[in-house]
Each structure stands twice: as C-alpha cells, then as structure tokens.
C-alpha cells in the first residue's frame, strides 16, 4: 500500500528510510570489500594496470594501502581524478576529459584539498551519496508502492551485480542521489529543490536533462501551478554552464558531445545498439565455440579475441533483464517513472560503441532507478523461493564482478 507523500523529506534523517539505507550500504559494501581484496590477494592484478595507471593516481599508497582501495578505484576513476587534479586539458586530441562532467571531479578536488588525497575523498563522497540515494529511493518507492517494496528495492539495488560502482571513484552514486532526489522532491511538491537537484544532475551527466520528462509528467498529474512548472526549465542550466565553461577555456561548447567519439561512440539510430549488440554477442559465441583465435568473427577490437568475445556476451543478460524490468515498470508504475526509464535506456542504446556495441550498458543500467522500483515490488509480492533466487543471483554477480574490477579486468 502506498503511503502519504506529504511527510517531510527531513524525516529521512531519523526515519525508516535512513535505517534501511544504512543497513543496505554497510552490508553490501562489506561484501564488496571482502570480494575485491580477496580477489587481489588470491589472483593478483592483471598487467593492464601498469599501462593504464602510469602516473599511479589509483595506486599511491604502497602494497597494503593499494590492496585496500582495490574495490574502489579502477579504470575511469583515473579520468575523474585527472580532471580533479589538472582540470580539462583542451590540448589532448579528441578532448576526452570533456566526457566527464564537472560536478563529481569538483567534489573530488574539494575533498582532496581537505584530506590531502582525492582518491580517499572520492570513496567517501561516493559512499555518502549512495547512502542518501538509498534513503531517497526508499522514501520514493514507499510513496508509490509501499514499505515492503521500498525495502526490497533498496537492498536489490545495493546488492545488484554492478553496485560496486556506487562506492567506487565514479559518478554513479552522485548521479543516482541527485536523480532520485529530484523526482522525490517533485513528487512531494518541492519544486525549487527538484530544480536544484536536476541542475546538479545535469552538471554530473548529460542524461541529467532527461529528468525534465518525469518532472513535467508529475507536475501535470499533480495539477500544480504554472510557476512550479517554470522550475523544471532550469534543469538544462547544469549542462549549459559546462558547455560555456569549456568554450571559455580553450575548447568549444560541443566538446561534451564530441568527447564520446574518443571511445568510439556515435549516434547510430534509436536503440541501434540492441541489434548490434546481439549480433556482436552471436559472433562472440562463435569465436569462443571455435576454440581458435583466427579467424576473428567480429569487428576487431583491442585485446585477445576470446576476451573481446566475452565482453560482447556479458551485456546480453543485462539487456534481457532491462527489457523485462521495463515491461514490468510500464505495467505497474506511473508513467513518470517508466517513461524516464525508457528514455534513459534509449539514450544509452542509441550510441553504440563501434567495436563493442553494448560496452558499459550494465553500469549505465544501474542508475535507471525505476527498474529497481518495479523489481523490489515484484520480489515483495512473490514467494520466499523467488526472493532467494533473485537475491542469490544479485549477490553472486556482485562478488564476481567486484573481483574482476578489483583485479584490473574490464567489467561493464
């Protein structure tokens, strides 16, 4: 049963939402720490780290310290820390730094100035943001679907296979906190707060401007005043401000849009990555089943053909799960939620990575919170067997992918 939406958000500080969020955070992070550190101690690191982390931004602490932070700082963490330390370098061909929107690196820089170590500041920032994201999501789901669904939603997200990104030096936790907080504020009629969170979300990722859609639908359903609708129009300012800043510092306003080409991402039509990803997965399966490195059945990419084949196969279960969860959300959630999920997935799936069309899709799916709202409701309505299977699959995936991430094997 849904509950009263007028209870103050400030009640989260001492309420059930905060309690659920804290338990979900520390139990899931404990599993992540154990899986990541254990994997490093057992298997060590892949040779990639010597090539990717040449300046030791992600390994500045010595053997023991670097092992402890292994589940939190890998791959794109280097880009965020590089921006935090040195800003946006417009002289680099392709201007890749512009793909990393400024709010999270700015927080890293501020935290680094306070603590003396941006990497540690990044872990703390991500964990704090994850806590508030869980609390906001619990409250929002409680309003729409009831307490049982809210509790399962938070735990399923916290233990989902890619949830280690929510405490890593990545912008996932910050964006999730801002996007859920934005929708929650609108749902409870707090439009200035919704606009503020939306602007900050748009300064964290370009997909933040998509929050205008659920907010407009919520405003229409609530029949609020036109002055409240005006707050929604402020959301693109986060993106616009970043574009103007890059244009004023040696780049151009469109750097943020062109930077994706550095990673071979280009618009190729609505949902084009779906068919391309399925084709790449089929070719990857053929490569593995052939037992041979030659011929290569798919478009050549960096790395061993068998590794690339596995990378093309990995996102398919996540793509199937996303489609299933989206259908469930359409059938159960108000249009403001499932429409946001739809356009969020559409954005990701319309810009395929040329060599590996669905690269990073599992990670992008992590912040599409209406999918988890429906999953939490579905689990809450099912048997103990259903609950055990879903949580078991999530926890197993979380351990396995955290181990890969911590040992410098590409995941997501």
N, C-alpha and C positions, 0 to 999 in steps of 0.2 A: 504494500500500500504506500502510495506517495505521501509525503508529509508537507506541512506548511512551509512555504517558501519565504515567509517574511521574517523568520528568526534571524537575528543579526549575524552577519558573517564573523563578527568579532567573537562570537560564541565558540568558534573553532578553536580558539586559544586554549580553552579548558574543556571542550566538549568531546563527544564521542568521536568526531571526525579526527581530531588531533591524536586521540588514543589509538585509533585504528591505523592512522598514518605512521605513527612512531613504531608500532609493532611490526608493520609491514616493512618499514625501512630497515630497522636494525636486524631483523631475522633474514631478510633477503640479502643485505649487504654482508652479513656474516657468512652466508653460503658462498657468495661471490669471492670474498677474501680467501676462504678456505680452498675453493676450486682454483683460483688464479695462482696463489702462492704454491699450492700443492703441485700444480702442473709445471711451474717453473723449476721447482726442486727436483721433480721426477724426470722431466724431459729436457729441461734447459730451454734456451732461446734459439729460434731459427736464425740463420745467417743474415736475414733481411735487416735486422736492427742495426748492424754496422753500416749498411748502405743508406738507410732511411733516417737514422738519428745521428748524423755525422757530427753535429755540434753538441750532442749529449744533453739536449733540452729535457729529454724524457728519462735520463739516467744520470742525475748529478750527485747521487748520494752514496756511492760505494756499493759493494755487492749486497749487503744486507738491506740497506735502505731501498735500493733499486728493486729488490725482490718484493719488498712490502708494497711498493706502489705499482707493481706489475699489472694488477687487475684494473688500474685506473688511468694509465697514460700510455697510449699506443697510437700509431697511425695519425689520424687527423688532429690528435692532441698537439702534435708538433706545429701544425699550421696556426692553431689558436694561440699557442704560446709565442710563436714567432711574431704574430701581429701584436700581441700584448707587449712584447719586448722592444719591437722595432717599428711598429706601425705598418702601414700599407705601402709596399715598395712598388711604385708605378714603373720602375725601370725593368722589371722582370718580364720577359716576353709572355704574352697571354694574361698577364696581371692576375695570377691565380689567387692571390690573397683576397681579392675583392669578392670571392665566393663565400667568404667567412664574414658574416655581417658583424657590426662593431660592438653590440652591447655586451656579449659574453667576453670577448677579448678585453674590453674596457674594464669589466669587473675583475678579470684576471690581473690586469695592470694595477688596479687599485689594491686588490688583495695582496699582490706581490710586494707593493710598496709598504704595506703594513707588516706582512710576515717575513719579507725578505726572500720568499720563494713562491713565484707564481704557480708552480705545479701543485704545491700543497694547497695554496689558496683556491685553485681550480677544483680540487677534490672536495674541499669544504663547501664551496659555493654550489657545486652540483648536488651534494647531499642535502644541503639546506633547501634548495629549490625542489628537490624530489620530495622532501617531507611536505612542503606546502602544496605541491602538485597533488600528492595523495590525499591530503586533507580537503582541498577544494573539490577533488573528484568524488570523494566520499559524500560530501555535502550535496553536490550537484546530482549525483545518482540517487541519493536518499530522497531528494525532492521529486524526482521523476519516477523512480522505480521501487523505492522503499529501502529499509535498512539492510535486509539480508542481501539484496542485490548490490547495495553500496559496498558492503564489507567484502564480498567476493570480487567485485570489480577492482578494488584497490589491491587485494592480495594477488589476483591473477595478473595484474599489470606489474606489480613489484617482482613477481617470480616468473614473468614471461621470458622466453628464450633470449631476447636481446636486452633485457632490463639492466645488464651491467653498464650499458651506455648512460644510464641515469645517474651514476656516481662517477663516471669517467670524466676526463677533461674534454668534454664535448658539450655542445649547446642544447642537447636533448632535454635535460631536466629543466633548464631555464625556460625553453620554449613551451614545454608542457605546462609548467606552472602558470605562465602568462596566458596561454590559450584557454586553459580550463578556468583560470580566474576571471578572464574576460567574459566568458559565456556565463559563469556563475553570477557575476555582478549584473549582467544584463537580465538574467532570469529573475533576479531579486529586485530589479528596478533601480539599480545603482549605476546609472548611465555614465556619469563622469569617471567612475572607477573602471567601468568597462572600456571606455575610450582610452584611458591611460594605459591599461594592460594591453589593449590592442595596438597602440602606438609602439609600445616597448616590444611586443611580439614581432611587429613588422621591422623593428630595428635588430631583431635577432635572426630572423629568416625571411626570405621573400614571401614564403607561404603565409606569413602573418596577415597579409592583406585579405586572405580568404575568410578571415573572421568577420568581415563585413556581411557575408551572406547569412550565417546563423543569427547575428545580431539584428539584421533587418527583419528576419522572419520572427524572431522573438518579439521585437518591437510591434510588429503587425498583429501578432496573436494577443499581446497584452493590451493593445489599443492605447498605448501611451501617447504622450503629447508629441507634436512635431518638433519641439525644441529638444526632446530626448533623441529623436532620430538624427538631429544635427550632430550629436556627439559621435555617431558612427562614422561620419565623414572625415573625422580627424585621423582615423587609423592609418591611411597611407602616408602620413607625415613621417613615420619612422623610416620607411623606405626612401622617401623623397629626400629626407635630410642626409641619408648616407650617400645618395647619388650626388647631391650638391657638394658634399664634403670631398668626395673623390675627384669631382670635376675641378675643385679649387686647389687640389694638392697633386697636380701633375697627371691626373688621369682624366676620365670622362664620366659623364653621368651614367652611361650604359655599361660601365665596367662590370657591375654586379651581375648583369645578364650575360655578358660575353665570357665571363670567367669560367663558366661551366664547360666551355669548349676545351679548356686545358685538360679536363678529364673525359674528353670525347663525348660529351653530352650535347645533343641538339634536338630541337623540336622536330618530330617526325610524324605528326598527326595525333589526334586524340587516341589514347590507350594503345599507341603503336608498340610500346614495349611489351605488351601482353603476348601478341603473336610472335614477335621477335624473340622474346624470352623463352616461349615454348619451343620454338624452332631450335634455339641455341641449346636448350636442355636436351632435346632429342639428339642433336649432334654430339653433345657431351656424353650421353649414354652410349652412343655408337662408338665413341672414342674409347671409353672405358671397357666396353664389351669386346672391342677388337683386341685388347691386350697389347697394342702396338702404338708407338709414338708417331708413326707415319702410316698412311697419310693423315694430315690434320683435317678433321671433318668440319671444323667451324672456322670463322674468321680469326686469323692469327692474333693472339694477344700475348702480353708478357707472361713468362713463367712456363713451367713444364706443362705439356698438353694435358696430362692427367689431372693436374691441379686446376687448370683452367676449366676442364670439363666438370670437375666437382663444383667449382664456383658457379657454373651455369646451371647445375642441377639444384643447388642448395635453395635458391629462392622459390622454387616451384611449390613446395608445401606451404610456404608463407603466402604465396599468391592465391592458392586454393582456399586457405584459411581466411584471407582477407575478403574474398568473394562471398564465402559462406557467412562470415560475420556481418558483412554489409547487407546481405539479403535479410538476415535476422534483424538488423537495426532498422531497415526500411519497414519491416512488418511490425515492429514493437515500439520504436522511439518516435517522438515528434519530428516533424520534417526539418526543423532547425538543426537537429543533430545528424540525421543521416545524410542530409544534403551537404553538410560540412565534411563528413567522411567521404562522400562521393567526389567532391571537387578536390579534396586533399589527395586522394588516390589518383584522380585523373591527372593532376599536375605532375606527380612523380612518374606515372606510367606513360606520359606523353613526351618525355625527354629521355629516351633510352641511351644507355652507354653503348657506343657503337660496337666494341669488341664483346662486351658482356651486358646485354640489354637490361637485365634486372639487377645489376650491381647496386648494393646498398638498399634495395627495397625492404628487406626485413627490418632494417634500422629506421627507415622513414615511417614504416607502418606503426612503430612503437608509440608515436605521439598522436596518432589518429584515435583519440580517446573514446569517441562514441562506439567504436568497435568493441572496446573492452567493457563499456557500459552494458551493451547487449550480452556479451559473453558472461558477465557477472550475473545478470538476470537469468540467463539460460541455465547456468550452473546452480543458482539458488532454487530453481524450480525443479531440479532433477533429483535423481536417486543418489545415494552415497557412492554407488559404483561410478556413476557419471562424474561426480566430484573428484573421486580418487584418480580416475583416468586423466582428467583434464589437468589437475594439479601435478600429477606424476609426469605427464608429458612436458609441461612447462618447466618443472624443476630439473628434469633430465636435460632438456635443451639448454637451460641457463648454465648448468655446470659444464656441459660440453663446449658451448660457445665461449664461455668465460675462459676456459682452459686454452682454447685456440687463440683468443685475443691476447691473453697474458703472455703467451709464448711466441708472440710475433708471427702468428699465422693469420692471414687475411680472413676476416669474417664480416658479413653484411656488406 
